Amino acid sequence: MVRVGILGVGTVGSSVARILQENGDILEARTGKKIVPVVGAVRDMGRSRDVDIRLTDNPDEVVDDPEIDIVVELMGGVEEPYRVVRKALENGKAVVTANKALLAYHRYELQEIAGETPLYYEASVAGGIPIIGALRNGLSANHIESITGIMNGTCNYMLTRMIKDGVAYDDVLAEAQRLGYAEADPTFDVGGYDAAHKLLILGSIAYGIDAKPEDIIIEGIEEITQTDVEFAREFGYEIKLLGIAKKSGNGVEMRVHSALIPAESMIAKVDGVMNAVSVRGDRVGETLFYGPGAGGDATASAVVADIVEIVRGNSGPMLGYKKSLESASRLLSAEEVTSQYYLKLKVIDEPGVLAAVSSTLGEFGISIESMLQKPSVDADRVKLLFTTHICSEKRMKDAVEAIGRLDVVDENITMIRIEK
């Protein structure tokens, strides 16, 4: 018999306990052992929970219990989960976690502590999509050329409503909060931080890069307007919040931001709260992984799959490397990233304005690919919308700063990267 302790018996933790109990027959058939949820740690003992296991408000009681074989960490947060997961590993217990924030900051320390003790984390990225296993195992013959993913269902739902139904950002955010897709404070989702934590985990498996959220570009969808949506549609693009990790020259770019992508691409067709991750390998080419990125049962399904792997005796290094990756790539700085760009400016409607903006871009070696002019609600103002050819992030940001100093430019300039 394998005994499981669950730290955090909320929506996902409750679902994990129920799956282990209600699907126990098929799990036993697949592993040869009976898997039993024994105890769960919760913050509020007074809250009613639909689970039939013993509860405690002390997580140390779970990780110190000599009869517990596997600890499932679903607490949320960073430092307290790090403490208890570290303690569980030091006690020789296998660990399964869905905590992307924990791994974004402490994955390499935990790998060192775990050693040969299993530490699995499939549910930390894209919920029910088995992308971790695909990178660690299924695509292990490949050098990974790029990872491009829609990794946050809240943002994807909001952008889908803005694009398909013309809903304004503020209205769709309120709707997402009513439906439970967005928190009362939605910053973690709409600001891109949730997707960034997931991207960092995938980047470690693909490229051996030890980076923290502070080391990469992280932008959200807060500035997207219907003007941007209309421009994208007119030029054959969709707007998505993407997590991107890809080889570029002598290093790897890692970034999270809104992007214009060709409307005919596979990932552009992923709508609503669904997630999708495109992985391009040097041998297999492009593969696309699609499915629910959140939700109690979908995430719990990935957690239980990890438990099954552990009970079967499948282990291996946490991040997929038995030895240091000699070809580990250097993380490119934000200034070294290259892209095409979309710019939106509100300017005074008078002769010479377009020439002034074009000239300023030219001073930084940036050429314009396309341009569109839109009327503004102000009679003496217009909106200029540009796409550029490929240039470096540094040159583009310097150019945007210089354009912003022109007397004819009103308000902040919107900049969105274009991925093809």
Contacts in CASP RR format, 6 or more apart in sequence:
PFRMAT RR
TARGET T0000
AUTHOR 0000-0000-0000
METHOD contacts of the structure
MODEL  1
MVRVGILGVGTVGSSVARILQENGDILEARTGKKIVPVVGAVRDMGRSRD
VDIRLTDNPDEVVDDPEIDIVVELMGGVEEPYRVVRKALENGKAVVTANK
ALLAYHRYELQEIAGETPLYYEASVAGGIPIIGALRNGLSANHIESITGI
MNGTCNYMLTRMIKDGVAYDDVLAEAQRLGYAEADPTFDVGGYDAAHKLL
ILGSIAYGIDAKPEDIIIEGIEEITQTDVEFAREFGYEIKLLGIAKKSGN
GVEMRVHSALIPAESMIAKVDGVMNAVSVRGDRVGETLFYGPGAGGDATA
SAVVADIVEIVRGNSGPMLGYKKSLESASRLLSAEEVTSQYYLKLKVIDE
PGVLAAVSSTLGEFGISIESMLQKPSVDADRVKLLFTTHICSEKRMKDAV
EAIGRLDVVDENITMIRIEK
1 33 0 8 1.000
1 34 0 8 1.000
1 35 0 8 1.000
1 36 0 8 1.000
2 31 0 8 1.000
2 33 0 8 1.000
2 34 0 8 1.000
2 35 0 8 1.000
2 36 0 8 1.000
2 69 0 8 1.000
2 70 0 8 1.000
2 307 0 8 1.000
2 311 0 8 1.000
3 36 0 8 1.000
3 38 0 8 1.000
3 67 0 8 1.000
3 68 0 8 1.000
3 69 0 8 1.000
3 70 0 8 1.000
4 20 0 8 1.000
4 35 0 8 1.000
4 36 0 8 1.000
4 37 0 8 1.000
4 38 0 8 1.000
4 68 0 8 1.000
4 69 0 8 1.000
4 70 0 8 1.000
4 71 0 8 1.000
4 72 0 8 1.000
4 307 0 8 1.000
5 37 0 8 1.000
5 38 0 8 1.000
5 39 0 8 1.000
5 40 0 8 1.000
5 41 0 8 1.000
5 62 0 8 1.000
5 65 0 8 1.000
5 68 0 8 1.000
5 70 0 8 1.000
5 71 0 8 1.000
5 72 0 8 1.000
6 13 0 8 1.000
6 16 0 8 1.000
6 17 0 8 1.000
6 37 0 8 1.000
6 39 0 8 1.000
6 40 0 8 1.000
6 41 0 8 1.000
6 53 0 8 1.000
6 62 0 8 1.000
6 72 0 8 1.000
6 74 0 8 1.000
7 40 0 8 1.000
7 41 0 8 1.000
7 59 0 8 1.000
7 62 0 8 1.000
7 63 0 8 1.000
7 71 0 8 1.000
7 72 0 8 1.000
7 73 0 8 1.000
7 74 0 8 1.000
7 75 0 8 1.000
7 81 0 8 1.000
7 84 0 8 1.000
8 40 0 8 1.000
8 41 0 8 1.000
8 42 0 8 1.000
8 43 0 8 1.000
8 73 0 8 1.000
8 74 0 8 1.000
8 75 0 8 1.000
9 17 0 8 1.000
9 40 0 8 1.000
9 41 0 8 1.000
9 42 0 8 1.000
9 49 0 8 1.000
9 51 0 8 1.000
9 53 0 8 1.000
9 55 0 8 1.000
9 74 0 8 1.000
10 42 0 8 1.000
10 49 0 8 1.000
10 74 0 8 1.000
11 295 0 8 1.000
11 296 0 8 1.000
12 74 0 8 1.000
12 98 0 8 1.000
12 123 0 8 1.000
12 295 0 8 1.000
12 296 0 8 1.000
12 299 0 8 1.000
12 300 0 8 1.000
12 303 0 8 1.000
13 51 0 8 1.000
13 72 0 8 1.000
13 74 0 8 1.000
13 296 0 8 1.000
13 300 0 8 1.000
13 303 0 8 1.000
14 49 0 8 1.000
14 50 0 8 1.000
14 51 0 8 1.000
15 296 0 8 1.000
15 297 0 8 1.000
15 299 0 8 1.000
15 300 0 8 1.000
16 37 0 8 1.000
16 72 0 8 1.000
16 74 0 8 1.000
16 300 0 8 1.000
16 303 0 8 1.000
16 304 0 8 1.000
17 37 0 8 1.000
17 40 0 8 1.000
17 51 0 8 1.000
17 52 0 8 1.000
17 53 0 8 1.000
18 50 0 8 1.000
18 51 0 8 1.000
19 297 0 8 1.000
19 300 0 8 1.000
19 301 0 8 1.000
19 304 0 8 1.000
20 27 0 8 1.000
20 35 0 8 1.000
20 36 0 8 1.000
20 37 0 8 1.000
20 304 0 8 1.000
20 307 0 8 1.000
21 37 0 8 1.000
21 52 0 8 1.000
23 304 0 8 1.000
24 34 0 8 1.000
24 35 0 8 1.000
27 35 0 8 1.000
27 304 0 8 1.000
27 308 0 8 1.000
28 34 0 8 1.000
28 35 0 8 1.000
30 308 0 8 1.000
30 312 0 8 1.000
31 308 0 8 1.000
31 311 0 8 1.000
31 312 0 8 1.000
32 311 0 8 1.000
33 311 0 8 1.000
35 307 0 8 1.000
35 308 0 8 1.000
35 311 0 8 1.000
37 51 0 8 1.000
37 53 0 8 1.000
38 53 0 8 1.000
38 54 0 8 1.000
38 65 0 8 1.000
38 67 0 8 1.000
38 68 0 8 1.000
39 53 0 8 1.000
39 54 0 8 1.000
39 55 0 8 1.000
39 56 0 8 1.000
39 61 0 8 1.000
39 62 0 8 1.000
39 65 0 8 1.000
39 68 0 8 1.000
40 51 0 8 1.000
40 53 0 8 1.000
40 54 0 8 1.000
40 55 0 8 1.000
40 56 0 8 1.000
40 62 0 8 1.000
41 55 0 8 1.000
41 56 0 8 1.000
41 57 0 8 1.000
41 58 0 8 1.000
41 59 0 8 1.000
41 61 0 8 1.000
41 62 0 8 1.000
41 75 0 8 1.000
42 49 0 8 1.000
42 55 0 8 1.000
42 56 0 8 1.000
42 57 0 8 1.000
43 57 0 8 1.000
44 57 0 8 1.000
45 55 0 8 1.000
45 56 0 8 1.000
45 57 0 8 1.000
49 55 0 8 1.000
56 62 0 8 1.000
59 75 0 8 1.000
59 80 0 8 1.000
59 84 0 8 1.000
60 84 0 8 1.000
60 87 0 8 1.000
62 68 0 8 1.000
62 71 0 8 1.000
63 71 0 8 1.000
63 84 0 8 1.000
63 87 0 8 1.000
63 88 0 8 1.000
63 91 0 8 1.000
63 93 0 8 1.000
64 87 0 8 1.000
64 91 0 8 1.000
68 93 0 8 1.000
69 93 0 8 1.000
69 94 0 8 1.000
70 93 0 8 1.000
70 94 0 8 1.000
70 95 0 8 1.000
70 96 0 8 1.000
70 307 0 8 1.000
70 310 0 8 1.000
70 311 0 8 1.000
71 84 0 8 1.000
71 85 0 8 1.000
71 88 0 8 1.000
71 93 0 8 1.000
71 94 0 8 1.000
71 95 0 8 1.000
71 96 0 8 1.000
72 95 0 8 1.000
72 96 0 8 1.000
72 97 0 8 1.000
72 303 0 8 1.000
72 307 0 8 1.000
73 81 0 8 1.000
73 84 0 8 1.000
73 85 0 8 1.000
73 88 0 8 1.000
73 95 0 8 1.000
73 96 0 8 1.000
73 97 0 8 1.000
73 98 0 8 1.000
73 99 0 8 1.000
73 102 0 8 1.000
74 97 0 8 1.000
74 98 0 8 1.000
74 99 0 8 1.000
74 303 0 8 1.000
75 81 0 8 1.000
75 84 0 8 1.000
75 99 0 8 1.000
76 99 0 8 1.000
76 101 0 8 1.000
76 102 0 8 1.000
77 99 0 8 1.000
77 101 0 8 1.000
77 102 0 8 1.000
78 101 0 8 1.000
78 102 0 8 1.000
78 105 0 8 1.000
78 106 0 8 1.000
81 97 0 8 1.000
81 99 0 8 1.000
81 102 0 8 1.000
82 102 0 8 1.000
82 105 0 8 1.000
82 106 0 8 1.000
82 109 0 8 1.000
82 110 0 8 1.000
85 95 0 8 1.000
85 97 0 8 1.000
85 102 0 8 1.000
85 110 0 8 1.000
85 119 0 8 1.000
86 109 0 8 1.000
86 110 0 8 1.000
86 113 0 8 1.000
88 95 0 8 1.000
89 95 0 8 1.000
89 110 0 8 1.000
89 113 0 8 1.000
89 114 0 8 1.000
89 117 0 8 1.000
89 119 0 8 1.000
90 113 0 8 1.000
92 117 0 8 1.000
93 117 0 8 1.000
94 117 0 8 1.000
94 118 0 8 1.000
94 119 0 8 1.000
94 120 0 8 1.000
94 310 0 8 1.000
95 114 0 8 1.000
95 117 0 8 1.000
95 118 0 8 1.000
95 119 0 8 1.000
95 120 0 8 1.000
96 119 0 8 1.000
96 120 0 8 1.000
96 121 0 8 1.000
96 123 0 8 1.000
96 303 0 8 1.000
96 306 0 8 1.000
96 307 0 8 1.000
96 310 0 8 1.000
97 103 0 8 1.000
97 119 0 8 1.000
97 120 0 8 1.000
97 121 0 8 1.000
97 123 0 8 1.000
97 124 0 8 1.000
98 121 0 8 1.000
98 123 0 8 1.000
98 124 0 8 1.000
98 127 0 8 1.000
98 299 0 8 1.000
98 302 0 8 1.000
98 303 0 8 1.000
99 121 0 8 1.000
99 124 0 8 1.000
100 124 0 8 1.000
100 125 0 8 1.000
100 194 0 8 1.000
100 197 0 8 1.000
100 198 0 8 1.000
100 201 0 8 1.000
101 197 0 8 1.000
102 110 0 8 1.000
103 110 0 8 1.000
103 121 0 8 1.000
103 124 0 8 1.000
103 197 0 8 1.000
103 200 0 8 1.000
103 201 0 8 1.000
104 196 0 8 1.000
104 197 0 8 1.000
104 200 0 8 1.000
104 201 0 8 1.000
104 212 0 8 1.000
104 213 0 8 1.000
105 212 0 8 1.000
105 213 0 8 1.000
107 200 0 8 1.000
107 201 0 8 1.000
107 204 0 8 1.000
107 318 0 8 1.000
107 319 0 8 1.000
108 204 0 8 1.000
108 210 0 8 1.000
108 319 0 8 1.000
110 119 0 8 1.000
110 318 0 8 1.000
111 119 0 8 1.000
111 317 0 8 1.000
111 318 0 8 1.000
111 319 0 8 1.000
114 318 0 8 1.000
115 317 0 8 1.000
115 318 0 8 1.000
116 315 0 8 1.000
116 316 0 8 1.000
118 309 0 8 1.000
118 310 0 8 1.000
118 313 0 8 1.000
118 314 0 8 1.000
118 315 0 8 1.000
118 316 0 8 1.000
119 318 0 8 1.000
120 306 0 8 1.000
120 307 0 8 1.000
120 309 0 8 1.000
120 310 0 8 1.000
121 132 0 8 1.000
121 201 0 8 1.000
121 306 0 8 1.000
121 318 0 8 1.000
122 128 0 8 1.000
122 130 0 8 1.000
122 131 0 8 1.000
122 132 0 8 1.000
122 133 0 8 1.000
122 302 0 8 1.000
122 303 0 8 1.000
122 305 0 8 1.000
122 306 0 8 1.000
123 299 0 8 1.000
123 300 0 8 1.000
123 302 0 8 1.000
123 303 0 8 1.000
123 306 0 8 1.000
124 132 0 8 1.000
124 198 0 8 1.000
124 201 0 8 1.000
125 131 0 8 1.000
125 132 0 8 1.000
125 151 0 8 1.000
125 198 0 8 1.000
125 201 0 8 1.000
125 202 0 8 1.000
125 277 0 8 1.000
126 151 0 8 1.000
126 198 0 8 1.000
126 275 0 8 1.000
126 277 0 8 1.000
126 289 0 8 1.000
126 291 0 8 1.000
126 293 0 8 1.000
127 275 0 8 1.000
127 292 0 8 1.000
127 293 0 8 1.000
127 294 0 8 1.000
127 295 0 8 1.000
127 298 0 8 1.000
127 299 0 8 1.000
127 302 0 8 1.000
128 291 0 8 1.000
128 292 0 8 1.000
128 293 0 8 1.000
128 298 0 8 1.000
128 299 0 8 1.000
128 301 0 8 1.000
128 302 0 8 1.000
129 275 0 8 1.000
129 276 0 8 1.000
129 277 0 8 1.000
129 289 0 8 1.000
129 290 0 8 1.000
129 291 0 8 1.000
129 292 0 8 1.000
129 293 0 8 1.000
130 289 0 8 1.000
130 302 0 8 1.000
130 305 0 8 1.000
131 202 0 8 1.000
131 277 0 8 1.000
131 279 0 8 1.000
131 289 0 8 1.000
132 201 0 8 1.000
132 202 0 8 1.000
132 205 0 8 1.000
134 279 0 8 1.000
134 287 0 8 1.000
134 289 0 8 1.000
135 144 0 8 1.000
135 202 0 8 1.000
135 205 0 8 1.000
135 206 0 8 1.000
135 279 0 8 1.000
136 205 0 8 1.000
136 319 0 8 1.000
136 320 0 8 1.000
139 279 0 8 1.000
139 281 0 8 1.000
139 284 0 8 1.000
139 287 0 8 1.000
140 320 0 8 1.000
141 283 0 8 1.000
141 284 0 8 1.000
142 281 0 8 1.000
142 282 0 8 1.000
142 283 0 8 1.000
142 284 0 8 1.000
142 285 0 8 1.000
143 281 0 8 1.000
143 282 0 8 1.000
143 327 0 8 1.000
144 206 0 8 1.000
144 207 0 8 1.000
144 247 0 8 1.000
144 279 0 8 1.000
144 280 0 8 1.000
144 281 0 8 1.000
144 282 0 8 1.000
145 246 0 8 1.000
145 247 0 8 1.000
145 280 0 8 1.000
145 281 0 8 1.000
145 282 0 8 1.000
146 244 0 8 1.000
146 245 0 8 1.000
146 246 0 8 1.000
146 247 0 8 1.000
146 278 0 8 1.000
146 279 0 8 1.000
146 280 0 8 1.000
146 281 0 8 1.000
147 199 0 8 1.000
147 202 0 8 1.000
147 203 0 8 1.000
147 206 0 8 1.000
147 243 0 8 1.000
147 244 0 8 1.000
147 245 0 8 1.000
147 246 0 8 1.000
147 277 0 8 1.000
147 278 0 8 1.000
147 279 0 8 1.000
147 280 0 8 1.000
148 242 0 8 1.000
148 243 0 8 1.000
148 244 0 8 1.000
148 246 0 8 1.000
148 267 0 8 1.000
148 277 0 8 1.000
148 278 0 8 1.000
148 419 0 8 1.000
149 199 0 8 1.000
149 242 0 8 1.000
149 243 0 8 1.000
149 244 0 8 1.000
149 267 0 8 1.000
149 275 0 8 1.000
149 276 0 8 1.000
149 277 0 8 1.000
149 278 0 8 1.000
150 156 0 8 1.000
150 240 0 8 1.000
150 241 0 8 1.000
150 242 0 8 1.000
150 243 0 8 1.000
150 267 0 8 1.000
150 270 0 8 1.000
150 274 0 8 1.000
150 275 0 8 1.000
150 276 0 8 1.000
150 277 0 8 1.000
151 194 0 8 1.000
151 195 0 8 1.000
151 198 0 8 1.000
151 199 0 8 1.000
151 243 0 8 1.000
151 275 0 8 1.000
151 277 0 8 1.000
151 293 0 8 1.000
152 189 0 8 1.000
152 192 0 8 1.000
152 194 0 8 1.000
152 195 0 8 1.000
152 241 0 8 1.000
152 275 0 8 1.000
153 181 0 8 1.000
153 189 0 8 1.000
153 272 0 8 1.000
153 273 0 8 1.000
153 274 0 8 1.000
153 275 0 8 1.000
153 293 0 8 1.000
153 294 0 8 1.000
154 176 0 8 1.000
154 181 0 8 1.000
154 182 0 8 1.000
154 186 0 8 1.000
154 189 0 8 1.000
154 190 0 8 1.000
154 194 0 8 1.000
154 273 0 8 1.000
155 189 0 8 1.000
155 190 0 8 1.000
155 192 0 8 1.000
155 195 0 8 1.000
155 220 0 8 1.000
155 221 0 8 1.000
155 241 0 8 1.000
156 240 0 8 1.000
156 241 0 8 1.000
156 270 0 8 1.000
156 271 0 8 1.000
156 272 0 8 1.000
156 273 0 8 1.000
156 274 0 8 1.000
156 275 0 8 1.000
157 172 0 8 1.000
157 176 0 8 1.000
157 181 0 8 1.000
157 272 0 8 1.000
157 273 0 8 1.000
158 169 0 8 1.000
158 172 0 8 1.000
158 173 0 8 1.000
158 176 0 8 1.000
158 182 0 8 1.000
158 190 0 8 1.000
158 221 0 8 1.000
159 221 0 8 1.000
159 224 0 8 1.000
159 239 0 8 1.000
159 240 0 8 1.000
159 241 0 8 1.000
160 271 0 8 1.000
160 272 0 8 1.000
161 167 0 8 1.000
161 172 0 8 1.000
161 175 0 8 1.000
161 272 0 8 1.000
162 168 0 8 1.000
162 169 0 8 1.000
162 172 0 8 1.000
162 224 0 8 1.000
162 226 0 8 1.000
162 229 0 8 1.000
162 239 0 8 1.000
163 229 0 8 1.000
163 232 0 8 1.000
163 233 0 8 1.000
163 238 0 8 1.000
163 239 0 8 1.000
164 271 0 8 1.000
166 226 0 8 1.000
166 229 0 8 1.000
167 175 0 8 1.000
168 225 0 8 1.000
168 226 0 8 1.000
169 221 0 8 1.000
169 222 0 8 1.000
169 224 0 8 1.000
169 225 0 8 1.000
173 182 0 8 1.000
173 186 0 8 1.000
173 190 0 8 1.000
176 182 0 8 1.000
176 186 0 8 1.000
177 183 0 8 1.000
177 184 0 8 1.000
177 186 0 8 1.000
181 273 0 8 1.000
182 189 0 8 1.000
182 190 0 8 1.000
183 189 0 8 1.000
187 193 0 8 1.000
188 194 0 8 1.000
190 220 0 8 1.000
190 221 0 8 1.000
190 222 0 8 1.000
191 218 0 8 1.000
191 219 0 8 1.000
191 220 0 8 1.000
191 221 0 8 1.000
191 222 0 8 1.000
192 218 0 8 1.000
192 219 0 8 1.000
192 220 0 8 1.000
192 221 0 8 1.000
192 241 0 8 1.000
192 256 0 8 1.000
192 257 0 8 1.000
193 213 0 8 1.000
193 218 0 8 1.000
195 241 0 8 1.000
195 242 0 8 1.000
195 243 0 8 1.000
195 256 0 8 1.000
196 213 0 8 1.000
196 216 0 8 1.000
196 218 0 8 1.000
196 243 0 8 1.000
196 256 0 8 1.000
197 213 0 8 1.000
198 243 0 8 1.000
199 216 0 8 1.000
199 243 0 8 1.000
199 244 0 8 1.000
199 245 0 8 1.000
199 254 0 8 1.000
199 256 0 8 1.000
200 211 0 8 1.000
200 212 0 8 1.000
200 213 0 8 1.000
200 216 0 8 1.000
200 254 0 8 1.000
202 245 0 8 1.000
202 277 0 8 1.000
203 209 0 8 1.000
203 211 0 8 1.000
203 245 0 8 1.000
203 252 0 8 1.000
203 254 0 8 1.000
204 210 0 8 1.000
204 319 0 8 1.000
205 319 0 8 1.000
205 320 0 8 1.000
206 245 0 8 1.000
206 279 0 8 1.000
207 245 0 8 1.000
207 247 0 8 1.000
207 252 0 8 1.000
207 325 0 8 1.000
207 328 0 8 1.000
207 329 0 8 1.000
208 319 0 8 1.000
208 321 0 8 1.000
208 325 0 8 1.000
208 328 0 8 1.000
208 329 0 8 1.000
209 252 0 8 1.000
209 254 0 8 1.000
209 328 0 8 1.000
209 329 0 8 1.000
209 331 0 8 1.000
211 254 0 8 1.000
211 331 0 8 1.000
215 254 0 8 1.000
215 331 0 8 1.000
216 254 0 8 1.000
216 255 0 8 1.000
216 256 0 8 1.000
216 331 0 8 1.000
216 334 0 8 1.000
217 254 0 8 1.000
217 255 0 8 1.000
217 256 0 8 1.000
217 257 0 8 1.000
217 334 0 8 1.000
217 337 0 8 1.000
217 393 0 8 1.000
218 255 0 8 1.000
218 256 0 8 1.000
218 257 0 8 1.000
219 256 0 8 1.000
219 257 0 8 1.000
219 258 0 8 1.000
220 241 0 8 1.000
220 256 0 8 1.000
220 257 0 8 1.000
220 258 0 8 1.000
221 241 0 8 1.000
221 258 0 8 1.000
223 258 0 8 1.000
223 414 0 8 1.000
224 239 0 8 1.000
224 258 0 8 1.000
224 416 0 8 1.000
225 414 0 8 1.000
227 344 0 8 1.000
227 374 0 8 1.000
227 383 0 8 1.000
227 385 0 8 1.000
228 239 0 8 1.000
228 342 0 8 1.000
228 344 0 8 1.000
228 414 0 8 1.000
228 416 0 8 1.000
229 239 0 8 1.000
230 374 0 8 1.000
231 237 0 8 1.000
231 342 0 8 1.000
231 344 0 8 1.000
231 372 0 8 1.000
231 374 0 8 1.000
231 385 0 8 1.000
232 238 0 8 1.000
232 239 0 8 1.000
232 260 0 8 1.000
232 342 0 8 1.000
233 263 0 8 1.000
234 372 0 8 1.000
235 260 0 8 1.000
235 370 0 8 1.000
235 372 0 8 1.000
235 387 0 8 1.000
236 262 0 8 1.000
236 263 0 8 1.000
237 260 0 8 1.000
237 261 0 8 1.000
237 262 0 8 1.000
237 263 0 8 1.000
237 268 0 8 1.000
237 418 0 8 1.000
238 260 0 8 1.000
238 261 0 8 1.000
238 262 0 8 1.000
238 263 0 8 1.000
238 268 0 8 1.000
239 258 0 8 1.000
239 259 0 8 1.000
239 260 0 8 1.000
239 261 0 8 1.000
239 416 0 8 1.000
240 258 0 8 1.000
240 259 0 8 1.000
240 261 0 8 1.000
240 267 0 8 1.000
240 268 0 8 1.000
240 270 0 8 1.000
241 256 0 8 1.000
241 257 0 8 1.000
241 258 0 8 1.000
241 259 0 8 1.000
242 256 0 8 1.000
242 257 0 8 1.000
242 258 0 8 1.000
242 259 0 8 1.000
242 261 0 8 1.000
242 267 0 8 1.000
242 419 0 8 1.000
243 255 0 8 1.000
243 256 0 8 1.000
243 257 0 8 1.000
244 253 0 8 1.000
244 254 0 8 1.000
244 255 0 8 1.000
244 256 0 8 1.000
244 259 0 8 1.000
244 419 0 8 1.000
245 252 0 8 1.000
245 253 0 8 1.000
245 254 0 8 1.000
246 252 0 8 1.000
246 253 0 8 1.000
247 329 0 8 1.000
248 332 0 8 1.000
248 336 0 8 1.000
248 337 0 8 1.000
248 338 0 8 1.000
250 329 0 8 1.000
250 330 0 8 1.000
251 329 0 8 1.000
251 330 0 8 1.000
251 331 0 8 1.000
251 332 0 8 1.000
252 329 0 8 1.000
252 330 0 8 1.000
252 331 0 8 1.000
252 332 0 8 1.000
253 332 0 8 1.000
253 336 0 8 1.000
253 337 0 8 1.000
254 331 0 8 1.000
254 332 0 8 1.000
255 334 0 8 1.000
255 337 0 8 1.000
257 416 0 8 1.000
257 417 0 8 1.000
258 416 0 8 1.000
258 417 0 8 1.000
259 416 0 8 1.000
259 417 0 8 1.000
259 418 0 8 1.000
259 419 0 8 1.000
260 342 0 8 1.000
260 387 0 8 1.000
260 416 0 8 1.000
260 417 0 8 1.000
260 418 0 8 1.000
260 419 0 8 1.000
261 267 0 8 1.000
261 268 0 8 1.000
261 418 0 8 1.000
261 419 0 8 1.000
261 420 0 8 1.000
262 268 0 8 1.000
262 420 0 8 1.000
266 276 0 8 1.000
266 278 0 8 1.000
266 288 0 8 1.000
267 276 0 8 1.000
267 278 0 8 1.000
267 288 0 8 1.000
270 276 0 8 1.000
270 290 0 8 1.000
273 292 0 8 1.000
273 293 0 8 1.000
273 294 0 8 1.000
274 290 0 8 1.000
274 291 0 8 1.000
274 292 0 8 1.000
274 293 0 8 1.000
275 290 0 8 1.000
275 291 0 8 1.000
275 292 0 8 1.000
275 293 0 8 1.000
275 294 0 8 1.000
276 288 0 8 1.000
276 289 0 8 1.000
276 290 0 8 1.000
276 291 0 8 1.000
277 288 0 8 1.000
277 289 0 8 1.000
278 286 0 8 1.000
278 287 0 8 1.000
278 288 0 8 1.000
278 289 0 8 1.000
279 286 0 8 1.000
279 287 0 8 1.000
279 288 0 8 1.000
279 289 0 8 1.000
280 286 0 8 1.000
280 287 0 8 1.000
281 287 0 8 1.000
291 298 0 8 1.000
292 298 0 8 1.000
293 299 0 8 1.000
316 322 0 8 1.000
334 393 0 8 1.000
335 392 0 8 1.000
335 393 0 8 1.000
335 394 0 8 1.000
335 397 0 8 1.000
336 392 0 8 1.000
336 393 0 8 1.000
336 394 0 8 1.000
337 392 0 8 1.000
337 393 0 8 1.000
338 390 0 8 1.000
338 391 0 8 1.000
338 392 0 8 1.000
338 393 0 8 1.000
339 390 0 8 1.000
339 391 0 8 1.000
339 393 0 8 1.000
339 396 0 8 1.000
339 417 0 8 1.000
339 418 0 8 1.000
339 419 0 8 1.000
340 369 0 8 1.000
340 387 0 8 1.000
340 388 0 8 1.000
340 389 0 8 1.000
340 390 0 8 1.000
340 391 0 8 1.000
340 417 0 8 1.000
340 418 0 8 1.000
340 420 0 8 1.000
341 386 0 8 1.000
341 387 0 8 1.000
341 388 0 8 1.000
341 391 0 8 1.000
341 396 0 8 1.000
341 415 0 8 1.000
341 416 0 8 1.000
341 417 0 8 1.000
341 418 0 8 1.000
342 385 0 8 1.000
342 386 0 8 1.000
342 387 0 8 1.000
342 388 0 8 1.000
342 414 0 8 1.000
342 415 0 8 1.000
342 416 0 8 1.000
342 417 0 8 1.000
342 418 0 8 1.000
343 384 0 8 1.000
343 385 0 8 1.000
343 386 0 8 1.000
343 387 0 8 1.000
343 388 0 8 1.000
343 400 0 8 1.000
343 403 0 8 1.000
343 413 0 8 1.000
343 414 0 8 1.000
343 415 0 8 1.000
344 383 0 8 1.000
344 384 0 8 1.000
344 385 0 8 1.000
344 413 0 8 1.000
344 414 0 8 1.000
345 357 0 8 1.000
345 383 0 8 1.000
345 384 0 8 1.000
345 385 0 8 1.000
345 386 0 8 1.000
345 403 0 8 1.000
345 409 0 8 1.000
345 413 0 8 1.000
346 376 0 8 1.000
346 381 0 8 1.000
346 382 0 8 1.000
346 383 0 8 1.000
346 384 0 8 1.000
346 409 0 8 1.000
346 410 0 8 1.000
346 411 0 8 1.000
347 353 0 8 1.000
347 357 0 8 1.000
347 381 0 8 1.000
347 382 0 8 1.000
347 383 0 8 1.000
347 384 0 8 1.000
347 408 0 8 1.000
347 409 0 8 1.000
347 410 0 8 1.000
348 380 0 8 1.000
348 381 0 8 1.000
348 407 0 8 1.000
348 408 0 8 1.000
348 410 0 8 1.000
349 380 0 8 1.000
349 381 0 8 1.000
349 382 0 8 1.000
350 408 0 8 1.000
353 384 0 8 1.000
353 408 0 8 1.000
354 371 0 8 1.000
354 384 0 8 1.000
356 406 0 8 1.000
356 408 0 8 1.000
357 384 0 8 1.000
357 386 0 8 1.000
357 403 0 8 1.000
357 406 0 8 1.000
357 409 0 8 1.000
358 368 0 8 1.000
360 399 0 8 1.000
360 402 0 8 1.000
360 403 0 8 1.000
360 406 0 8 1.000
361 367 0 8 1.000
361 368 0 8 1.000
361 386 0 8 1.000
361 388 0 8 1.000
361 399 0 8 1.000
361 403 0 8 1.000
362 399 0 8 1.000
363 399 0 8 1.000
363 402 0 8 1.000
364 391 0 8 1.000
364 395 0 8 1.000
364 396 0 8 1.000
364 398 0 8 1.000
364 399 0 8 1.000
364 402 0 8 1.000
365 391 0 8 1.000
365 395 0 8 1.000
366 388 0 8 1.000
366 389 0 8 1.000
366 391 0 8 1.000
366 395 0 8 1.000
366 396 0 8 1.000
366 399 0 8 1.000
367 388 0 8 1.000
367 389 0 8 1.000
368 386 0 8 1.000
368 387 0 8 1.000
368 388 0 8 1.000
368 389 0 8 1.000
369 386 0 8 1.000
369 387 0 8 1.000
369 388 0 8 1.000
369 389 0 8 1.000
370 386 0 8 1.000
370 387 0 8 1.000
371 384 0 8 1.000
371 385 0 8 1.000
371 386 0 8 1.000
371 387 0 8 1.000
372 384 0 8 1.000
372 385 0 8 1.000
372 386 0 8 1.000
373 382 0 8 1.000
373 383 0 8 1.000
373 384 0 8 1.000
373 385 0 8 1.000
374 382 0 8 1.000
374 383 0 8 1.000
374 384 0 8 1.000
374 385 0 8 1.000
375 382 0 8 1.000
375 383 0 8 1.000
376 382 0 8 1.000
376 383 0 8 1.000
381 410 0 8 1.000
387 418 0 8 1.000
388 396 0 8 1.000
396 415 0 8 1.000
397 415 0 8 1.000
400 413 0 8 1.000
400 415 0 8 1.000
403 409 0 8 1.000
403 413 0 8 1.000
404 413 0 8 1.000
END
